[in-house]
Amino acid sequence: MLFRVIIYTILIYYVFKLVFRYLMPLFISKQARKMQKRQENAHEEYINRKKKEEGKVTVEYDPEKQKRNDKDSHGGEYVDYEEIK
């Protein structure tokens, strides 16, 4: 019985070792490609946003959004101070 447990443990160890040796590099390279693609898309979006037609005026002010941001962000409390000489 103990011999079977040891054999199964060793067998499972080598199976995991082989699986991780061959599958983990594939998984990591796939994730790296996915991250690179996201970065390229973000860069293209940034470039396209920066390119604006010359002479075209756009207003990006939204008072409702600014009111919500002012309510949500508390800059802290005002504290009086006394100058020490």
FIKOLPA-578699 format. One record per atom (N, C-alpha, C, O): residue in three letters; x negated, y, z negated. Coordinates in steps of 0.05 Angstrom, whole numbers, plus 32768, in hexadecimal, padded with zeros to 4 digits. Last residue first. Layout:
BEGIN
alaXYZ ...
% end
This chain:
BEGIN
lys7F7186777EDC lys7F5986877EE3 lys7F4386817ED0 lys7F2D868C7ED3 ile7FA586527EF9 ile7F9386547EE2 ile7F7986637EEB ile7F6D865B7F00 glu7FE6865B7F0D glu7FCA865D7F14 glu7FB986627EFC glu7FBF86737EEB glu8017862B7F07 glu800D86447EFB glu7FEF86457F02 glu7FE086317EFD tyr804E86137F2D tyr803386117F22 tyr802A862C7F19 tyr803386417F21 asp808985ED7F35 asp807C86077F30 asp806086027F26 asp805B85EF7F17 val809785BF7F64 val808D85C27F49 val808085DD7F48 val806D85E37F57 tyr80CA85A07F88 tyr80B985B77F86 tyr80B185BB7F69 tyr80C285BA7F56 glu80C6855A7F97 glu80D285717F89 glu80BF85887F88 glu80A785847F89 gly80C6853B7FD8 gly80BE853E7FBC gly80CB85567FB0 gly80DA85647FBD gly80DC85378009 gly80C0853F8008 gly80B685417FEB gly809F85487FE7 his81048506801E his810185188007 his80E3851E8005 his80D3850C8000 ser812784F68055 ser810B84FA804B ser810B850F8035 ser81108526803A asp815E84F7805E asp815184DE8057 asp813584E3804B asp812D84D48039 lys816A852C806D lys817885208056 lys81698507804C lys816785028034 asp814A8533809A asp814685448083 asp81538538806A asp8148853B8054 asn8160850D80BD asn8145850980B4 asn813F851B809B asn813185128089 arg8192852480C6 arg8190850980BA arg8174850580AE arg817184FA8098 lys8183855280E0 lys8191855480C6 lys8190853A80B7 lys818C8539809F gln816B853E810E gln815B854C80FB gln8168854F80E0 gln815B854D80CB lys819885288127 lys81828516811F lys81718524810A lys8168851780F7 glu81B485578131 glu81C085428121 glu81AA852F8116 glu81AB852880FF pro819385748155 pro8198857E8139 pro81A485698127 pro819E8569810F asp81638563817E asp817C85588176 asp818285608159 asp817785548146 tyr813C857681B3 tyr8144857D8198 tyr816085728192 tyr8173857881A1 glu8122857681E4 glu8124855E81D5 glu812B856381B7 glu8120855681A5 val812D858F8222 val813085968206 val8134857C81F7 val8147856D81FC thr8105859B825B thr81168589824C thr81168591822F thr8102859A8224 val80FA85B5829A val80FB85BB827D val810E85A78270 val812585A3827A lys80CD85B182CF lys80E585A782C3 lys80E485AB82A5 lys80D085A58298 gly809C85C182E0 gly80B285D582E2 gly80CC85CB82D6 gly80DF85DA82D3 glu8089858282F6 glu8081859D82EF glu809885B082F3 glu80A685AF8308 glu80A4854982D7 glu80A3855A82EF glu809B857682E6 glu80A5858082D3 lys8079852582AD lys8093853382B1 lys808F854482CA lys8079854E82D0 lys805B84F3828D lys805E84FE82A8 lys8079850B82AB lys808D84FD82AB lys806584DE825B lys805584F6825D lys805785038278 lys8054851C827B arg808384B28267 arg809084C68257 arg808084E08259 arg808C84F68259 asn805D84948283 asn8075849D8291 asn808484B38281 asn808F84C5828D ile803984898259 ile803184998270 ile804984A4827F ile804984BB8287 tyr805A846A8237 tyr804E8483822E tyr804684958245 tyr804B84AD8245 glu8064843F8258 glu807B844F824F glu8071846B8246 glu807D847F824B glu8031842A825D glu803F84348275 glu80568446826D glu805B845B827A his8029841C8227 his801784308234 his8025843C824D his802484548251 ala804F83F58221 ala8051840D8210 ala80408423821C ala8048843A821C asn803D83CF8245 asn805783DB8249 asn805A83F58239 asn806584098243 glu800C83C1822D glu800C83CD8248 glu802783DB824D glu802783F18258 gln801F83AB81FE gln800E83C381FD gln800E83D18218 gln800F83E98219 arg803B837E8211 arg804983938202 arg803983AD8202 arg804583C38205 lys800F83638228 lys8025836C8239 lys80358382822B lys803C83968238 gln7FF2835781F9 gln7FE68367820E gln7FFC83738221 gln7FFA838A8228 met8016833481E0 met800F834E81D3 met8003836181E7 met8009837981E7 lys8016830A8204 lys802F831881FE lys8029833381F2 lys8036834781F9 arg7FE182F98202 arg7FEC8304821B arg800583148217 arg800A83288223 ala7FE082E881CD ala7FCF82FE81D5 ala7FD9830B81EF ala7FD9832381F2 gln800482BD81CF gln800B82D581BE gln7FFA82ED81C6 gln8004830381C7 lys7FE7829B81F0 lys800182A581F8 lys800982BD81E9 lys801482D081F4 ser7FBA829281D1 ser7FB782A081EA ser7FD182AB81F4 ser7FD382C08200 ile7FD2827681A6 ile7FC5829081A1 ile7FC2829F81BB ile7FC682B881BC phe7FE5824881C1 phe7FF8825A81B3 phe7FEB827581AF phe7FF9828981B3 leu7FB4823281D3 leu7FCA823A81E6 leu7FDD824D81DA leu7FE5826181E6 pro7F9A822981A2 pro7F8F823C81B5 pro7FA4824581CA pro7FA4825C81D3 met7FBF8202818C met7FBC821D817F met7FAF82318193 met7FB882478194 leu7FBA81D381AA leu7FD381E381AC leu7FCF81FF81A0 leu7FDB821281AA tyr7F8881BB81A0 tyr7F9181C181BB tyr7FA981D381BD tyr7FAC81E281D1 arg7F8181BA8169 arg7F6A81BF817A arg7F7381C78196 arg7F6781D981A3 phe7FB181AA8155 phe7FA981C58151 phe7F9181CD8162 phe7F8E81E48169 val7FB181748166 val7FC68186816E val7FBD81A3816B val7FC181B3817E leu7F838160814C leu7F8481618169 leu7F9A81748173 leu7F9581838186 lys7F9381678116 lys7F7A81728120 lys7F7B8175813E lys7F7381898149 phe7FC181488114 phe7FC381658110 phe7FAA8173811B phe7FAC81888127 val7FA88116811C val7FBD811F812E val7FC0813D812C val7FC0814B8140 tyr7F86811280F0 tyr7F7B8114810A tyr7F8F811D811F tyr7F88812A8132 tyr7FAD811180C6 tyr7F98812680C6 tyr7F8D812980E3 tyr7F8A813F80ED ile7FC980E380D1 ile7FD780FD80D3 ile7FC3811380D5 ile7FC7812780E3 leu7F9F80BD80C7 leu7FAC80BF80E1 leu7FBA80DA80E5 leu7FB780E780FA ile7F9780C68090 ile7F8180CA80A4 ile7F8C80CE80C0 ile7F8380DF80CF thr7FC980B6807D thr7FBF80D18078 thr7FA980D8808C thr7FA880EE8097 tyr7FCC8081808E tyr7FDF80958098 tyr7FD580B18094 tyr7FD880C280A5 ile7FA1806C806F ile7FA1806A808C ile7FB4807F8098 ile7FAC808D80AB ile7FB58076803B ile7F9C80828043 ile7F9A80828062 ile7F928096806E val7FE38057803C val7FE580748037 val7FCC80828040 val7FCD8097804D arg7FCD80248043 arg7FDF802F8058 arg7FE1804E8054 arg7FE0805C8068 phe7FB1801D8013 phe7FA3801D802C phe7FB3802A8043 phe7FA980398053 leu7FDB801A7FEF leu7FC980317FED leu7FB980338008 leu7FB3804A8011 met7FEF7FE88000 met800080008000 met7FEF80198000 met7FF3802B8010 
% end
